[in-house]
Amino acid sequence: MNLVTATDVSKTYQTGEVEVQALKSLNFEIEPAGFISFVGPSGSGKTTLLNMIGCLDKPSTGSLSVAGTNVSSLGRTDGAAFRGSNIGFVFQDFNLIPVLSVFENIEYPLLMTSSIKAPERRERVENLLEMVGMADQTKKYPNQISGGQMQRVAIARALVGDPKLVLADEPTANLDHDTAYMVIDLMKSMKDKKKTTFIFSTHDPKIVGEAEIIYTLEDGILISREDRRSDHG
């Protein structure tokens, strides 16, 4: 079964008297456990699309299915619950909570789910800290670690709820060249270990170079799909 299916998805915003069509009749399917990149110039609709897949926004028309659920029909409360159970996020500016330690930042999404008790929370966080190479930094705060380390923490936080899907919006934009490559390698490794699908919105040629499938957007239209899995296999 496909993890994401878009059928004639369009998004229109009203700005005063002007209608802006951010996405125009998109149709695509994304299989599980992939490294997928949506590329295109600023204003092409990449972030709008990620926000809809992540249940932060809804299509104006068309149908969008994620993990077998028609998310375009979910209300705000159901959308938030679905997002919490199925989707992780990685942002270009890390979005860590300054007053929480590294450990607490990763644990935070689990605190929103009362069904996960403290011993399991600790075990999940410690396992991910090990996986992302931050096990010796657990008590530090975001202002005490580097940008690359912050993004490692953000990746661990995105994965701590065992999501089927991680959405990454320009995740290397604020990182230097070498750190960006390290973060991309880390995400590829986590995809293989945890069988999580990563979907990127990016301008970064380093991410595009590693993507298995590349969708190109231009003015809200999906103009091409390139399958490079044979190159990465």
C-alpha positions in Angstrom: 0.0 0.0 0.0 1.2 3.5 -0.8 2.1 5.7 2.2 0.9 8.9 0.5 -1.6 9.2 -2.3 -2.6 12.6 -3.8 -5.5 12.7 -6.2 -6.2 16.0 -8.0 -4.9 18.0 -5.0 -5.2 21.8 -5.3 -4.7 24.6 -2.8 -6.0 28.1 -3.2 -5.3 31.0 -0.8 -7.4 34.2 -0.6 -5.3 37.3 -0.1 -7.7 40.2 0.1 -9.4 40.3 -3.4 -6.8 38.1 -5.0 -6.9 34.3 -5.2 -3.5 32.6 -5.3 -3.4 29.0 -6.5 -0.4 27.5 -4.6 -0.9 23.9 -5.9 -2.7 22.8 -9.1 -4.2 19.3 -9.5 -1.3 17.3 -8.1 -1.4 13.5 -8.6 1.3 11.3 -7.1 2.0 8.2 -5.0 4.7 7.6 -2.4 5.7 4.1 -1.3 6.9 3.3 2.2 10.5 3.4 3.4 11.8 5.9 0.7 14.0 9.0 0.6 11.8 11.4 -1.4 12.5 15.0 -2.4 10.2 17.7 -3.6 12.3 20.3 -5.4 11.6 23.6 -7.1 12.1 27.4 -6.8 10.8 29.4 -3.9 7.0 29.8 -4.3 6.6 26.6 -6.2 4.4 25.0 -3.5 6.8 22.7 -1.7 6.2 23.8 1.8 2.4 24.1 1.2 2.4 20.4 0.1 4.5 19.3 3.1 2.1 21.1 5.4 -0.9 19.3 3.9 0.8 15.9 4.1 1.6 16.7 7.7 -2.1 17.6 8.5 -1.1 21.3 9.2 -3.2 22.4 6.3 -5.9 20.9 4.0 -6.4 20.8 0.2 -9.0 23.2 -1.3 -10.0 20.4 -3.6 -8.9 16.8 -4.2 -8.1 14.0 -1.9 -4.9 13.3 0.1 -4.4 10.0 1.8 -1.6 9.3 4.3 -1.0 5.8 5.8 -4.4 4.7 4.6 -6.3 7.7 6.1 -8.0 10.4 4.0 -6.3 13.3 5.9 -8.1 15.9 3.7 -11.3 15.1 5.5 -10.0 15.2 9.1 -11.0 18.0 11.4 -8.4 19.9 13.5 -8.6 17.6 16.6 -8.5 14.4 14.6 -5.8 15.8 12.3 -3.6 16.6 15.4 -4.1 13.1 16.8 -3.3 11.5 13.5 -0.2 13.7 13.1 1.0 12.8 16.6 0.7 9.1 15.9 2.1 8.9 12.4 4.2 11.9 11.4 7.5 13.4 12.6 8.9 16.9 11.6 12.4 18.2 11.0 12.7 22.0 10.4 15.4 24.2 9.0 15.6 26.2 12.2 15.6 23.1 14.4 12.6 24.3 16.6 14.1 22.9 19.8 12.6 24.2 23.0 15.3 26.4 24.7 14.4 25.7 28.3 14.5 21.9 27.8 17.6 19.8 27.8 18.6 17.6 24.9 16.9 14.6 26.6 13.8 16.5 27.4 13.5 17.9 23.9 13.5 14.4 22.4 11.1 13.1 25.1 8.6 16.0 24.7 6.4 14.5 21.9 6.0 11.3 24.1 4.7 13.4 27.0 1.7 14.4 24.7 0.8 10.7 24.6 -0.3 9.5 28.1 -0.2 5.9 27.0 3.6 5.8 27.0 4.9 5.4 30.5 8.1 6.8 31.9 10.3 3.7 31.7 9.4 3.2 28.0 9.9 6.9 27.3 13.4 6.8 28.8 14.3 3.7 26.9 13.1 5.2 23.5 15.0 8.5 24.1 18.2 6.7 25.2 18.1 4.4 22.2 17.7 7.4 19.8 20.4 9.4 21.6 22.8 6.5 20.9 21.7 6.2 17.3 22.2 9.9 16.5 25.5 10.1 18.4 24.3 12.4 21.2 24.3 10.1 24.2 27.0 12.1 25.9 25.1 15.4 25.5 21.8 14.6 27.2 21.9 17.3 29.9 23.0 20.1 27.7 20.6 22.8 26.4 20.1 23.9 22.8 22.3 27.0 23.3 25.2 24.8 24.4 25.4 22.7 21.3 26.2 23.3 17.6 23.8 23.6 14.7 24.6 20.1 13.5 24.0 18.7 17.0 20.7 20.6 17.2 19.6 19.0 14.0 20.6 15.6 15.3 18.4 16.2 18.3 15.6 17.3 16.0 15.9 14.1 14.0 15.8 12.0 17.2 12.7 14.0 18.4 11.0 13.4 15.0 11.6 9.7 15.3 10.8 9.1 19.0 7.2 8.4 18.3 8.0 5.7 15.7 6.3 7.6 12.9 5.7 6.1 9.5 6.7 9.3 7.9 9.2 12.2 8.6 8.7 15.5 6.8 11.8 17.6 6.6 11.5 21.2 5.3 14.9 22.5 4.2 16.6 20.5 7.0 20.2 21.5 5.9 19.5 25.2 5.1 21.3 26.5 8.3 24.2 24.0 8.3 27.6 24.2 6.8 28.6 21.9 3.9 30.3 19.1 6.0 27.6 19.2 8.7 24.9 19.0 6.1 26.4 15.8 4.6 26.7 14.3 8.1 23.0 15.0 8.8 21.9 13.6 5.4 23.9 10.4 6.1 22.3 10.2 9.5 18.8 10.5 8.0 19.6 7.8 5.4 20.9 5.5 8.2 17.7 6.1 10.3 15.5 5.4 7.2 17.3 2.0 6.8 17.3 1.1 10.5 13.7 2.2 11.3 12.1 1.8 7.9 10.8 5.3 8.1 9.9 7.3 5.0 11.6 10.7 4.7 10.0 13.4 2.5 12.0 16.5 1.9 11.2 20.0 0.7 14.6 21.3 -0.4 16.8 23.5 -2.6 19.9 21.6 -1.4 21.7 19.7 -4.2 23.2 17.4 -1.5 19.8 16.1 -0.5 18.6 15.9 -4.1 21.7 13.9 -4.9 20.8 11.3 -2.3 17.0 11.2 -3.0 15.6 8.0 -4.5 12.6 9.7 -6.1 12.6 13.4 -7.0 9.4 15.4 -7.7 9.8 18.8 -9.3 7.3 21.5 -8.7 7.0 24.7 -10.6 4.3 27.4 -10.0 2.2 24.8 -8.1 2.3 22.2 -10.9 4.1 18.8 -10.7 6.2 18.9 -13.8 8.3 15.7 -13.4 9.0 12.6 -11.4 12.5 11.0 -11.5 13.0 7.5 -10.0 16.6 7.0 -9.1 16.3 3.8 -7.0 18.4 1.8 -9.4 21.2 4.4 -8.9 21.0 3.9 -5.1 20.5 0.2 -5.0 
